[in-house]
Amino acid sequence: MNNPFHFYTQADLVYLLGKKARNPQELKEGLETVPAFSVYYHTHRFLQQHHYLSPEPPNDFAYWLTSILNLRELGEAMAAVDIVRWKSMDNLRKEFIRILDDYLSKGKYAISAPEGSEFHFMNCKVFVLPTHCVAHNLNEFLEAISQVSVRSLYFHVFEARMRLESEENDFTAWFKGIGEEQLARDISRLDPYTMTLEGLRERIVKEVSRYARVA
């Protein structure tokens, strides 16, 4: 097979942007100017940092509005944003801004966070690193995916959506490329946002095992 799958992993460098918000107005202003990867970090970091828990909590914006400012209605609206729908972080950003705009335009109750409890915008620089795992067929894929770290799974499933601005992850793209169209469809039906990364690994192994040929 001339189209092997190379497994990669990632290392993240998280840093402060030097921008903070004390209230919903400043949160909106910050969202309008921060890099797209900051939006990505604040909506996806839990999936990677707490991969053993499921389901995931609300995004950082919703958590801060609800838990720090006690603006439950606004926090719930921000938490209800389905990040799976959005292929582009800029479009996801616009949805958060729309919700904040709607809230602010109605003159609803707003409060500023006490000193030390402001929302600090973070950014994340991703370093992509190769692993030793390469798959030339489904059997080798099964062996490799059982060995790679959850960071590798995260990179090929979640990071791929932002990188490709597509609903397709790296695994489904490769399965299509080697003629395993039905397997690609089966994998694409999995919702990685509703399970832990280890649970996702188990489901992928189960699906691929149905198509792998015994040597």
N, C-alpha and C positions, 0 to 999 in steps of 0.2 A: 504494500500500500504506500503510495507516494505522498500521502497527506497525514503525517503523524500529528498527534495532539501533544503539545509541549505544555506541561503544567508549570505555572508561575505562582509566585506568592508576592506579598507586599509588606513593606514596612512603612509606618506612618510617622511623620514628624508634625505634632500638633503644637500650634503656637497662638498667642493672643494677637489680635489685630489692633489692639489699642483703641477699640471702639466699644462703648457700653451704652446701655439703655436703662433709664430709670422708670419709664412708663410706656404705655402702648404707643404714644406718638413717636417717642424716640426709638422704639422697637421697629416701627414702620420705616422711619428714616434710615435706620441702620440696614434693614433688609433691602432698601432701595440701592444701597451703595456697596455692600460687601461682595466679595467674589462669589461666584456660583459654588465653588467648593466649600465655602463656609456654610451655605444652605445645606449642602450635601452632608457635611459633618454633623450639623445639629439635627438632622432628621434620620441619620443612619448609624451614628456611632454606637448606639446601644446594641445593635445587631452583632457587632464585632466584639465589643468589650464585655458583653454579658451573654455570650453565645449559648450558655447552658440554661438560660431561662426562656420561657415562652408563655404567653405571647409577649411581644415587646411593649414597653410603656409608650405614652405619647411622646412626641418630639420635644426637644428642649424648650422651644418657644411656649408650647402649651403647658409644660411643667412649670415654667417660671411664672406665667400669668396666673395659673391656678394656685400653686403652692406658696409663692412669694407675695404676689399682689392680691391674692384671694379674689380674682376676677373670674369666677367659675364659668359664667356664661361664655365669655370670650375664650377662656382656656379650652372649654369643651368644643367650641367651634374650630379652634386651631388643631385640636387633637383629632377631630373628625376628618381632617384632610387625608384622603387616601393616597399616600405617596406612591403606591404601586401604579397608579394611573398615569403618572407623569414621566415621560421619557426625557424631558429636559429640565434641568434644575432651574433655568430661568423662568420656565412656565410654572414650576412649583413655587418659586419665589413670588410670582405675580398673584398666585392664588392666596398665599398668606397675606400679601399686601392688600388684596381685595377685601379679605375678611376684616383686617384692621381698619381699612378705610370705611367700611360699612359701619363698624362699631363706633368709630370716632365721629362720623357724620351725624349720628343720632344723638350726640351729646351725652352718651351714657357715662355712668360713674367711672372715673379713672383715679388712680392713686399712684404716687411715686414711691419707689422702693426706698427703704432706709439705706443709709450709707453702709456699704459693704455687701448689700444684697442685689446690686444691679445685675443686669444681664450682660455678660461679657461675650462678645462675638469672637469665636475662634476660627482658625483656618487649619487646613491639613494638607501637607505636601506628601504625596505618595511616591514611594520608591519601589519600582517593579523589579523583582529578583527571580532568576530562573531556578528551578529545582532540578533534581536528577531524574525526575519521573517523565517518561515519554511513552505514549501509547500508539501502537501501529494498528491495533484492532480492538474489538470490544473486550476480549479477555485481558489484554494488557491494560486497558482502561480500568477494568474492575480491580486489578491488582494495584494500580497506581493510586486510584482514588481512595483506596483503603489506607494508604500510607501518608498521603499529603496532609498538611495541617489544615485547621479550620480557616486559617488566613488565606490559604490557597483556594479553598471553596468560596470564601467571601469574594475574593478577587474575580474568579471566573463567573460567579452568579450575580452578585450585586454591583460590583465595580464595572462589570461589562455593560450593564444597562446604561450607566452614565457615559461610559467611554464610547459606546456605539449609538447612544440615543435611540435605543430599540428595546422592544419587549423581549428580544431574543438574547439569551446568554451564550457564553462561549461554548458550552457543552452542546446545546441544541444546534448551534451553527456547525459544529464539527460533525455531529451525527448526520445532518443533512448532507454535508460535503462528502461523506463516505457512503451515501445511498441509504442510510437508515432513517427514512422519512417518518415512519410510524413511531419509532423510538423518539425521534425529535419532538413529535407532537405530544407523546406521553410525558416527556420531561417538561415541556413547556406548560403543561396543565398543572404542574406542581406549584403551589404558592409558597415560596420560600419565606415570606413574611409571617407565616402562621406556625412556624416550627423552629426549633433550635437548629444550629448549623450541624450538630451531630445527627439530629433527626433528619435533616435534609440529606446528609451523606447516606444514611440508611435507606431512604426512599430512592435515591438515585441508584444505589447498588441493587436494590430490589428490581427496579425497572430495567436496568441494563442487563441483569442476569437473565431476564426472560428472552433476550435476543442474542446473548453471547452463545457462541458455538463451542461445545465441549471439545477440547483437543484430543 
